[in-house]
Amino acid sequence: MKIISKISLLFPALLLSLFGLAQGKPVQMADTMRSNGRIYVVVAVVLTILTGLILYVARLDRKISRLEKESN
């Protein structure tokens, strides 16, 4: 129970620190990619990879659950 309370206090503190760090100077590479329209390609690739990982983990979870049921 102590761990959960520590984590619940740590999480908002980390979020607040991230918001403070986000106020720094702008990144030139991001501005260049945004102006060229390449940022959409980067976002599409990242979303494709994340979707693939999520589908893989869901499929793996179903297989493990099925094997656990068969072993019992």
RAHU-V954193 format. One record per pair of residues at least 6 apart in sequence whose ideal C-beta (glycine too) atoms are under 7 Angstrom apart, sorted by sequence separation. I is the first residue (numbers start at 1). J is the second residue. D is the distance in whole Angstrom. If there is no record, write none. Layout:
i={I;I}
j={J;J}
d={D;D}
This chain:
i={33;33}
j={39;42}
d={4;7}
